[in-house]
Amino acid sequence: MQSTELARSLASEHAGGPTDPSHDDLLRRGIIRTDVRRVVAWLLTLAFLGGIFGIPLSQVYLERRAGDDSPLLDLFRRKPSAANLHQLEKDIEQASYAKAFTQPRFQLLLTRFGRVGNKLAVIGRGGWLYYRPGVVHVGGPGFLNHDVQRSREKDILDSGESAIQADPRPAIFAFQTALTKRGIRLVLLPLPDKAAMVAQPLQAPGAPRMIPQNQDFPQFLAELHKHGVAVLDARAGLPGTDQPLYLVQDTHWTPAYMEHVVSKLASYVSELASLPAPATPLSLHTVPQPMTRVGDLVDMLKLPDDQTFFQPQTVTVHQVQDADGNLWESDPKADVLLLGDSFSNIFSLEGMGWGAAAGLGPQLALALGRPVDVIAQNDSGAFATRQALARELAAGEDRLQGKRVVIWEFASRELSVGDWKPIDWDTPAKKEPE
């Protein structure tokens, strides 16, 4: 009897607590009653208001102090519209002092203690870094799958960007047809991604060594061969060495692997096109130069400038020079044209930080013993160089005049992420000799 009275007394003292039927009813309705002290409520409110108003106001102050135009003030200068608000959001994101201060430091903590990358860089074991679109290409769905292609095209349109062509085959076949009319041979050089050639740091420890590739790549090669398109598979006949084929913290290949592919490419092109001896023999030689850099994937992580977590890598490039010591240069009158992306530029474009006149074009000229013409752009290897060539032709600059071979180099990941929009090649057919 006493225990019953004690229980009732406790229930009475804690009315509204967990044993209160009204509390159970609130829980069933998804409502949790929380008591917050007035001082805590005021502090939280002030912190929230400080973030909402303090950060934008400090942004405007710092921009005015630096003499820069403020994107926030543009909000009141331009007519409100969805496009203007979207552009304002982009401008603020790019110019934000708060983001510029906090994001690199927070990313460094995530990278150091959690091996967390970002939307561009993937962190493997042993300090290896990978370009996320390349990893997705290697391990993702087949790039020839019709549903996958339509989904990519729809996603691009839904994002407000220009329409793309996801299927690479029509563009390649159209390009080959246009070149064949002029008696020019097309050679494709799809370069495998780092995630395929150096897969171990992304795999579980003890996994068998292998060269993974997108599941549709064999079918892609078979269809190209069926249509008579010449393709050099850079995965075949790999050099027998334990040296890495790709730079540890960069998207691109090592100088040694590039030179190995160049040797195979030069032999393949010479046999395929029966190139005549050049009118003026070249006198080229190489000069070894050590180059040190952390790599473009470290740049993509946007870490603090003074970070020491990723150390620079040193490699030796072989700069191509003529007999007078001048750096090799592209020759628009050459009978071999190289269309390339950043894999062509990596050791030739000095701004990339890995040297000058030592990339795919110069090494190919050295191996062939003849001049080489180069059109290379770092991004969009699936479309950009074809577009650049087409614009020159449309402007009356016949860059294909006298060409016997066009080598089209592109990163294999472009097969999954690139724009393969066909181009209407308005090029004259090859004239028959009279």
Beta strands, then each sheet from edge to edge (+ up, - down):
strand 1: 121-123
strand 2: 129-131
strand 3: 185-191
strand 4: 230-231
strand 5: 284-293
strand 6: 313-322
strand 7: 336-340
strand 8: 373-376
strand 9: 405-411
sheet 1: 1+ 2-
sheet 2: 4+ 3+ 9+ 7+ 8+
sheet 3: 5+ 6-
end
